[in-house]
Amino acid sequence: MPVTSEATARWSGTLTGGDGEVALASTPGLTLPVTWASRSEGTGQTSTPEELLGAAHAACFSMAFAKVLGDEGTPPETIQATAAVTFSQGTGITGSHLLVSATVPGLTSERFAELAEQAKQNCPVSVALAGVTVTLEASLA
C-alpha cells in the first residue's frame, strides 16, 4: 500500500531578502527556518532544502542497508549514516555523499563494502537522485 508523506514550506519576501520555514506533517509544532543565505553561503544558521534532503537520504540508506545486511544473515547492531548534499549556485544540487559506519558482527570489510554499495544503489532516495552523483564511504565500526 503506498504511503504519502508531507512537508509544507512557507516563504515571505524576495529570494535573497526573504525567509521561510518548513513544517513536517509528522511533527506538529516543529518548524525549521530556511533562508537563501544559509543555502547559498552555508551560514549554518538555518536549515536548507539540501540539509532536509540529506536527512532523507541518510535515513533511507540506513534502512536499505539494514535490509541488505539482514538478508545476508548478518543483521547490524548499529548503522550511522550521514548524507552531505552539495548545492552550487547556478547549477543546483550536484551530489550526495554518504558517510557510513556500522557495527556488523561476522562480516569482512570487503563484503561490508559490497553490501553498502548494493544498499546505495537500491535505496529509494538514491534512485530518486539519479540525476546527480551519489558517492559512498563505508567502514565497519
C-alpha positions as CSV (number, residue, x, y, z in Angstrom):
1,M,0.0,0.0,0.0
2,P,1.5,3.4,-1.0
3,V,2.3,5.8,1.8
4,T,2.4,9.6,1.1
5,S,4.4,11.8,3.4
6,E,4.0,15.6,3.5
7,A,6.0,18.7,4.4
8,T,4.9,22.3,3.9
9,A,7.1,25.3,3.1
10,R,6.2,28.9,3.6
11,W,8.2,31.8,2.1
12,S,7.9,35.5,2.6
13,G,9.7,38.2,0.5
14,T,12.3,38.0,-2.2
15,L,14.7,35.2,-2.8
16,T,17.7,36.9,-1.3
17,G,15.9,39.1,1.3
18,G,13.1,36.9,2.4
19,D,12.9,33.9,4.7
20,G,10.7,30.9,5.3
21,E,10.1,27.8,7.2
22,V,9.4,24.1,6.6
23,A,7.0,22.1,8.7
24,L,6.8,18.3,8.7
25,A,3.3,16.8,8.9
26,S,4.6,14.1,11.3
27,T,5.8,16.6,13.9
28,P,3.1,19.2,14.6
29,G,4.5,22.4,16.1
30,L,8.1,21.9,14.8
31,T,9.2,24.3,12.1
32,L,12.6,24.6,10.6
33,P,13.6,28.1,9.4
34,V,15.2,28.4,5.9
35,T,16.9,31.3,4.2
36,W,18.7,31.9,0.9
37,A,21.9,32.9,2.8
38,S,22.1,29.5,4.5
39,R,21.6,27.8,1.2
40,S,23.9,29.8,-0.9
41,E,26.6,30.8,1.6
42,G,26.5,28.0,4.1
43,T,25.9,30.2,7.1
44,G,24.7,27.2,9.1
45,Q,22.2,29.3,11.0
46,T,19.1,27.8,9.4
47,S,18.1,24.7,7.6
48,T,18.3,24.3,3.8
49,P,16.5,22.1,1.3
50,E,19.8,20.2,0.9
51,E,20.0,19.5,4.6
52,L,16.5,18.1,4.6
53,L,17.3,16.0,1.5
54,G,20.4,14.8,3.3
55,A,18.3,13.7,6.3
56,A,16.0,11.8,3.9
57,H,18.9,10.2,2.1
58,A,20.7,9.2,5.4
59,A,17.6,7.7,6.8
60,C,16.6,5.9,3.6
61,F,20.1,4.5,3.1
62,S,20.3,3.2,6.8
63,M,17.0,1.3,6.3
64,A,18.1,-0.1,2.9
65,F,21.4,-1.2,4.4
66,A,19.8,-2.8,7.4
67,K,17.6,-4.8,5.0
68,V,20.6,-5.9,2.8
69,L,22.6,-6.9,5.9
70,G,19.7,-8.8,7.3
71,D,19.1,-10.6,4.0
72,E,22.8,-11.5,4.1
73,G,22.3,-13.1,7.6
74,T,24.4,-10.5,9.3
75,P,22.0,-8.0,10.8
76,P,23.6,-4.8,12.0
77,E,24.0,-3.8,15.6
78,T,24.1,-0.2,14.6
79,I,24.3,1.9,11.4
80,Q,25.3,5.6,11.4
81,A,24.9,7.4,8.1
82,T,25.5,11.0,7.2
83,A,24.5,12.4,3.8
84,A,26.3,15.5,2.7
85,V,24.3,17.1,-0.1
86,T,26.1,19.7,-2.2
87,F,24.3,22.8,-3.7
88,S,26.0,25.1,-6.2
89,Q,24.5,28.4,-7.2
90,G,23.6,28.4,-10.9
91,T,23.8,24.6,-11.1
92,G,21.7,23.3,-8.2
93,I,22.1,20.1,-6.3
94,T,25.3,18.4,-7.7
95,G,25.6,15.4,-5.4
96,S,25.1,13.5,-2.2
97,H,28.0,11.8,-0.3
98,L,27.1,9.1,2.1
99,L,29.4,8.5,5.0
100,V,28.6,5.3,6.8
101,S,29.9,3.5,9.8
102,A,28.2,0.3,11.1
103,T,28.8,-2.4,13.7
104,V,28.1,-5.7,11.9
105,P,29.5,-8.8,13.6
106,G,30.7,-11.6,11.4
107,L,31.2,-9.6,8.2
108,T,34.5,-9.0,6.4
109,S,35.4,-5.4,5.3
110,E,35.3,-6.5,1.7
111,R,31.8,-7.9,1.9
112,F,30.6,-5.0,4.0
113,A,31.7,-2.6,1.2
114,E,29.9,-4.7,-1.4
115,L,26.7,-4.7,0.6
116,A,26.9,-1.0,1.4
117,E,27.2,-0.3,-2.4
118,Q,24.2,-2.5,-3.0
119,A,22.2,-0.6,-0.5
120,K,23.3,2.7,-2.0
121,Q,22.2,1.6,-5.5
122,N,18.8,0.4,-4.3
123,C,17.9,3.0,-1.7
124,P,14.8,4.8,-3.0
125,V,16.2,8.2,-2.3
126,S,19.4,7.3,-4.2
127,V,17.3,6.1,-7.1
128,A,15.4,9.4,-6.9
129,L,18.7,11.3,-7.1
130,A,19.7,9.5,-10.3
131,G,20.4,12.9,-11.9
132,V,23.3,13.7,-9.6
133,T,26.4,11.8,-8.4
134,V,25.9,9.7,-5.2
135,T,29.1,8.6,-3.6
136,L,29.8,6.4,-0.6
137,E,32.4,5.9,2.1
138,A,31.6,2.9,4.3
139,S,33.5,1.4,7.2
140,L,33.0,-1.2,9.9
141,A,33.0,0.4,13.4
